[in-house]
């Protein structure tokens, strides 16, 4: 084994030990903090199971913060994160928020934690490496759970020829994407909520104050189309418009008793 590999594994081994100890400390601090105070309420939409607007930003920000502070940036993939560590993140969420302890919600928000953890690593690289706008600074100034050895190992990983090649291939694949979406950071979750609210408004305008059953969630093809539409109705590209029109045509065929669409 060469010295570089030995150093990398040594750092990761040290990080694993530090992480386990630190997570225990994190959990102890969280327990002391939230045993005293009352849990924050979080209303979940019955259709989308998304947090209501009043606490959505704080809730999602807290989940993202837990992922960043609990899980090492030296771990390659979220699937490699120990299940016990993911359980600790879920327990930490429940300490602060009055959220039902269901397997469905646990899976949903642990998955979201993984998304934000991956985005955090990407953000670190784009801002502090590769000529980013903060490349003249150190992330250690902004993130107390990082240290010099961890950051050095992360930089080595990102500058490794195999990772650079993988990154270039991903960029090439992305450049071939003809159907760019126009969604904000909220992604399909926020789009789903917006579409449901539009359906509710349309029903209210048609039926007044009559008590109506909740509308069905938007279909996958409906979300795909709207994700690529501007407020004016124009699409993000000509290719996206062509596909959208084909989808609409197929939907009409299904309604008329023929064809199939997901």
C-alpha positions as CSV (number, residue, x, y, z in Angstrom):
1,X,0.0,0.0,0.0
2,X,1.4,3.4,-0.9
3,X,1.7,6.2,1.6
4,X,-1.1,8.2,0.0
5,X,-3.6,5.3,0.4
6,X,-2.3,4.7,4.0
7,X,-2.8,8.4,4.8
8,X,-6.3,8.4,3.3
9,X,-7.4,5.3,5.2
10,X,-5.8,6.6,8.4
11,X,-7.8,9.9,8.1
12,X,-11.0,8.0,7.4
13,X,-10.4,5.7,10.3
14,X,-9.7,8.6,12.6
15,X,-12.8,10.4,11.3
16,X,-15.0,7.4,11.9
17,X,-13.8,7.2,15.5
18,X,-14.3,11.0,16.0
19,X,-17.7,10.9,14.3
20,X,-19.0,8.1,16.6
21,X,-17.8,10.0,19.6
22,X,-19.1,13.3,18.4
23,X,-22.5,11.9,17.4
24,X,-22.8,10.6,21.0
25,X,-22.0,14.1,22.2
26,X,-24.4,15.6,19.7
27,X,-27.2,13.4,20.9
28,X,-26.5,14.1,24.6
29,X,-26.6,17.9,23.9
30,X,-29.8,17.6,21.9
31,X,-31.5,15.6,24.7
32,X,-30.6,18.2,27.3
33,X,-31.7,21.0,25.0
34,X,-35.1,19.6,23.9
35,X,-36.1,17.9,27.2
36,X,-36.5,21.3,28.6
37,X,-38.3,23.0,25.8
38,X,-41.6,22.1,24.1
39,X,-41.3,20.3,20.7
40,X,-42.1,22.4,17.7
41,X,-45.3,21.6,15.9
42,X,-45.1,20.5,12.3
43,X,-48.3,20.1,10.3
44,X,-48.1,17.7,7.4
45,X,-50.3,18.0,4.3
46,X,-52.5,14.9,4.2
47,X,-51.9,14.4,0.5
48,X,-48.2,15.2,0.0
49,X,-47.0,14.6,3.6
50,X,-45.0,17.8,3.2
51,X,-44.5,20.2,6.1
52,X,-46.9,23.2,6.0
53,X,-45.5,26.5,5.0
54,X,-45.3,28.0,8.5
55,X,-42.5,25.7,9.6
56,X,-41.3,24.1,6.4
57,X,-38.2,26.1,6.0
58,X,-37.1,25.6,9.6
59,X,-37.9,21.9,9.6
60,X,-36.1,21.1,6.3
61,X,-33.1,23.3,7.3
62,X,-32.8,21.4,10.6
63,X,-32.9,18.0,8.8
64,X,-30.1,19.3,6.4
65,X,-28.1,20.6,9.3
66,X,-28.3,17.2,11.1
67,X,-27.1,15.4,8.0
68,X,-24.1,17.8,7.6
69,X,-23.0,17.6,11.2
70,X,-23.6,13.8,11.8
71,X,-22.2,12.3,8.6
72,X,-18.6,12.7,7.4
73,X,-17.9,14.3,4.1
74,X,-15.3,11.5,3.5
75,X,-18.0,8.9,3.1
76,X,-18.5,8.3,-0.6
77,X,-22.2,7.4,-0.8
78,X,-25.2,7.9,1.4
79,X,-25.9,4.1,1.1
80,X,-22.6,3.5,2.9
81,X,-23.8,5.5,6.0
82,X,-24.3,3.2,9.0
83,X,-28.0,2.5,9.7
84,X,-27.4,3.4,13.4
85,X,-26.2,6.8,12.4
86,X,-29.3,7.3,10.2
87,X,-31.4,6.2,13.2
88,X,-29.7,8.9,15.3
89,X,-30.6,11.5,12.8
90,X,-34.2,10.4,12.9
91,X,-34.2,10.5,16.7
92,X,-32.7,14.0,16.7
93,X,-35.5,15.1,14.4
94,X,-38.1,13.7,16.7
95,X,-36.5,15.4,19.7
96,X,-37.1,18.9,18.2
97,X,-40.3,18.3,16.2
98,X,-43.6,16.8,17.1
99,X,-43.7,14.5,14.1
100,X,-45.4,11.0,13.9
101,X,-42.9,8.2,14.4
102,X,-43.8,6.2,11.2
103,X,-41.6,4.1,8.9
104,X,-42.9,6.1,5.9
105,X,-41.9,9.5,7.4
106,X,-38.6,8.2,8.6
107,X,-37.7,6.8,5.2
108,X,-38.8,10.0,3.5
109,X,-36.8,12.4,5.7
110,X,-33.7,10.3,6.0
111,X,-33.7,10.2,2.2
112,X,-34.1,14.0,2.2
113,X,-31.2,14.2,4.7
114,X,-29.1,12.2,2.2
115,X,-30.0,14.6,-0.6
116,X,-28.9,17.6,1.4
117,X,-25.7,15.9,2.5
118,X,-24.8,15.1,-1.1
119,X,-25.6,18.7,-2.1
120,X,-23.4,19.9,0.8
121,X,-20.4,18.0,-0.5
122,X,-21.0,19.3,-4.0
123,X,-21.4,22.8,-2.7
124,X,-18.1,22.6,-0.8
125,X,-16.3,21.5,-3.9
126,X,-17.9,24.1,-6.2
127,X,-17.4,27.0,-3.7
128,X,-14.0,26.2,-2.1
129,X,-12.3,24.2,-4.9
130,X,-12.1,24.4,-8.7
131,X,-11.7,28.1,-8.7
132,X,-14.9,28.7,-6.8
133,X,-15.9,32.1,-5.3
134,X,-14.6,31.0,-1.9
135,X,-11.5,29.2,-3.0
136,X,-9.4,31.9,-1.2
137,X,-11.0,30.9,2.1
138,X,-11.2,27.8,4.3
139,X,-14.6,26.0,5.0
140,X,-13.3,25.4,8.5
141,X,-14.3,29.0,9.2
142,X,-17.9,28.3,8.4
143,X,-18.3,24.7,9.6
144,X,-17.1,23.8,13.0
145,X,-17.6,20.1,12.5
146,X,-14.8,20.1,9.8
147,X,-11.2,20.0,10.7
148,X,-7.9,20.4,8.8
149,X,-7.3,16.7,8.3
150,X,-10.8,16.0,7.2
151,X,-10.7,18.9,4.7
152,X,-7.3,17.9,3.4
153,X,-8.5,14.3,2.8
154,X,-11.7,15.6,1.1
155,X,-9.6,17.8,-1.3
156,X,-7.4,14.8,-2.1
157,X,-10.5,12.7,-3.0
158,X,-11.9,15.4,-5.3
159,X,-8.5,15.9,-7.0
160,X,-7.9,12.2,-7.5
161,X,-7.7,11.4,-11.3
162,X,-10.4,8.8,-11.0
163,X,-12.8,11.2,-9.4
164,X,-12.0,14.0,-11.9
165,X,-12.7,11.6,-14.8
166,X,-16.0,10.6,-13.2
167,X,-16.9,14.2,-12.8
168,X,-16.1,15.0,-16.5
169,X,-18.3,12.1,-17.6
170,X,-21.2,13.3,-15.5
171,X,-20.8,16.8,-17.0
172,X,-20.9,15.4,-20.5
173,X,-24.0,13.4,-19.8
174,X,-25.7,16.5,-18.3
175,X,-24.8,18.5,-21.4
176,X,-26.8,16.1,-23.5
177,X,-29.9,16.7,-21.4
178,X,-32.4,18.3,-23.8
179,X,-35.2,18.5,-21.3
180,X,-34.0,20.9,-18.6
181,X,-36.6,21.6,-15.9
182,X,-37.3,25.1,-14.6
183,X,-38.0,24.2,-11.0
184,X,-36.7,26.1,-8.0
185,X,-34.9,24.5,-5.1
186,X,-38.2,23.1,-3.8
187,X,-38.1,20.7,-6.7
188,X,-41.0,18.3,-7.4
189,X,-42.2,18.5,-3.9
190,X,-43.0,22.2,-4.1
191,X,-44.4,21.7,-7.6
192,X,-46.7,19.0,-6.4
193,X,-48.0,21.3,-3.7
194,X,-48.5,24.1,-6.2
195,X,-50.5,21.9,-8.6
196,X,-52.7,20.6,-5.8
197,X,-53.4,24.1,-4.6
198,X,-54.3,25.0,-8.2
199,X,-56.8,22.1,-8.3
200,X,-58.3,23.2,-5.0
201,X,-58.7,26.8,-6.2
202,X,-60.4,25.6,-9.5
203,X,-62.8,23.5,-7.5
204,X,-63.7,26.3,-5.2
205,X,-64.3,28.6,-8.1
206,X,-66.6,26.0,-9.7
207,X,-68.5,24.8,-6.7
208,X,-68.2,27.7,-4.2
209,X,-68.1,26.8,-0.5
210,X,-69.4,23.2,-1.0
211,X,-67.5,20.6,0.9
212,X,-65.5,18.7,-1.6
213,X,-63.1,15.7,-1.4
214,X,-59.4,16.5,-1.7
215,X,-58.1,16.5,-5.3
216,X,-56.0,13.6,-6.4
217,X,-52.2,14.2,-6.5
218,X,-50.9,15.3,-9.9
219,X,-49.8,12.5,-12.2
220,X,-46.1,11.9,-13.1
221,X,-46.6,13.2,-16.6
222,X,-48.4,16.3,-15.4
223,X,-45.5,17.2,-13.1
224,X,-43.0,16.5,-15.9
225,X,-44.7,18.9,-18.2
226,X,-45.2,21.7,-15.7
227,X,-41.6,21.4,-14.5
228,X,-40.5,22.5,-17.9
229,X,-43.0,25.3,-18.5
230,X,-42.4,29.0,-17.9
231,X,-45.2,31.1,-16.4
232,X,-46.0,32.2,-19.9
233,X,-46.6,28.6,-21.0
234,X,-43.4,28.4,-23.1
235,X,-41.2,25.4,-22.6
236,X,-37.6,25.3,-21.5
237,X,-36.6,24.0,-25.0
238,X,-38.1,23.0,-28.3
239,X,-37.3,19.4,-27.5
240,X,-39.2,19.6,-24.2
241,X,-42.2,21.2,-26.1
242,X,-42.3,18.3,-28.6
243,X,-42.2,15.7,-25.8
244,X,-44.9,17.5,-23.9
245,X,-47.2,17.6,-26.9
246,X,-46.6,13.8,-27.4
247,X,-47.5,13.2,-23.8
248,X,-50.7,15.3,-24.1
249,X,-51.7,13.4,-27.2
250,X,-51.2,10.1,-25.4
251,X,-53.2,11.2,-22.4
252,X,-56.1,12.1,-24.8
253,X,-55.8,8.6,-26.3
254,X,-56.0,7.0,-22.8
255,X,-59.0,9.1,-21.9
256,X,-60.7,7.9,-25.2
257,X,-60.0,4.3,-24.3
258,X,-56.8,3.6,-26.1
259,X,-53.1,3.7,-25.4
260,X,-51.2,3.7,-22.1
261,X,-49.3,6.2,-20.1
262,X,-47.6,6.2,-16.7
